[in-house]
Each structure stands twice: as structure tokens, then as C-alpha cells.
């Protein structure tokens, strides 16, 4: 699997983009930057999008992707929990602020998007990918996804706070794509807002190693860009004696498993 990050941050500016990535050019994972960072041709190759939850920075560019998919014959499949899909359809596809991309309109007869509800621990196929949703401790309807192709597995947490022991029991990824929102000096903020800082991530990875007997490669995204140098320094201190490869994901770079 080739993983191309379209954004790696949690805030938007001229130098930062919302976290989302594209697998093999056809499977989107979250949608905060899924249109603005792709050409029209690249957007039309997308077959499906997995949504971790319904917060704005994770669904923001689905309407733009839908607009650009009105003419092609096949709708893009959108996967998410019932709560996430309801948030999107009631606010971003309500026929008022944006057209109804799900049912079609007088301007375009066919749907541009098809919605598919997922439930935790109920696997499904998204094209050539086997996908397992797993409940995540962030928003009440948040799920992460273990995505498998040809025996290779990645797990995407989406936004998450601490308390991933039950998640680890259900997955065995080669690559973990997770968040790392703030530095350690904001540890209490991270706990309260259900996000991670380096020391909290270490605790979760130690639990993963205890359960699984190994540590996966880790790509960290959803970083606050204003704290990025501090987060990088904390990683060096916190993980210096733990045998794990932690990489700060970079927008536009491609990572392969």
C-alpha cells in the first residue's frame, strides 16, 4: 500500500492542512484536505472514503469532492458510523448550504455520493481492501480502521485520547497512523480533550507491546503546527529508550508498506 498524506495538521493556514491521506490513489481516509490537494483527475480516481468521525476537520472537503464528481457515472462510496453520516448529510448535504449529493437534485439526477454505515468490529470490503472498524476513545461515534491488502495492515486511529487497550486487542498492524496533537506540557489538555501528546502515546504503545509482543512502525499526524518543534523535541526525549520507529508524517510524501 502506498500512503500519500494530503494534510498532517489539526488547524488550517497557508502552511498547514487538515489531516487526511490517500491509499493507492483510490481509497481516501478522512476528508479534511481531500479535494484542494488533488487535481480533478486524481479526485475522479477515488473510489471510496473512510470517515473516522464527524468533526469539521475530518469531513470539510467532502462537498468539494462531491461537486467534482457530479459528471462521472459512478458515485463515490462514503463509509462512517450512523452518527457521522447523519452529521454530514444533515449539514453538508442538506440541499440548503450544499446540494443533496446523496439523492441527486434537479441540477444532477444521479447521486454523487453513496453512504454506507459501519459498525465497530463488523468488517467489510472497500474495493480490494479489507476494513475493520474499531471504536476509538474520542468523539462518541469515533472509529479507527484497520485496512488490509495483500497481507499488509495499517491501522488509523483518527483523533484519539488515551485508553486504547481494547483497541489493541482487535488489531495487528504493520503500520500505525495515529495523532500527536500537542506537546507534553499540555498533557492535561490532551487528556481532557481526548487527544495525545508524546508521553500519552508512549503509554499506549507500551500497552500495545505488552499485548502483542512487538511494536509497529508509527506515523504521527494531526499535529498542532504551532507546537510542532516542541512535539519533535518531546518525541526524542520520551522515546529514546523504546525501540519504536516514530515518524512525523509530512504532507505530500508517500509512505509504503
C-alpha positions, 0 to 999 in steps of 0.5 A: 500500500502506498500512503500519500498524506494530503494534510498532517495538521489539526488547524488550517493556514497557508502552511498547514492542512487538515489531516487526511491521506490517500491509499493507492490513489483510490481509497481516501481516509478522512476528508479534511484536505481531500479535494484542494490537494488533488487535481480533478483527475486524481479526485475522479480516481477515488473510489471510496472514503473512510470517515473516522468521525464527524468533526469539521476537520475530518469531513470539510472537503467532502462537498468539494469532492462531491461537486467534482464528481457530479459528471462521472457515472459512478458515485463515490462510496462514503463509509462512517458510523450512523452518527457521522453520516447523519452529521454530514448529510444533515449539514453538508448535504442538506440541499440548503448550504450544499446540494443533496449529493446523496439523492441527486437534485434537479441540477444532477439526477444521479447521486454523487455520493453513496453512504454506507454505515459501519459498525465497530468490529463488523468488517467489510470490503472497500474495493480490494481492501479489507476494513475493520472498524474499531471504536476509538476513545474520542468523539462518541461515534469515533472509529479507527480502521484497520485496512488490509491488502495483500497481507499488509495492515495499517491501522488509523486511529483518527483523533484519539485520547488515551485508553486504547487497550481494547483497541489493541486487542482487535488489531495487528498492524504493520503500520500505525497512523495515529495523532500527536496533537500537542506537546507534553506540557499540555498533557492535561489538555490532551487528556481532557480533550481526548487527544495525545501528546508524546508521553500519552502515546508512549503509554499506549504503545507500551500497552500495545507491546505488552499485548502483542509482543512487538511494536509497529512502525508509527506515523504521527499526524494531526499535529498542532503546527504551532507546537510542532518543534516542541512535539519533535523535541518531546518525541526524542526525549520520551522515546529514546529508550523504546525501540519504536520507529516514530515518524512525523508524517509530512504532507505530500510524501508517500509512505509504503508498506 
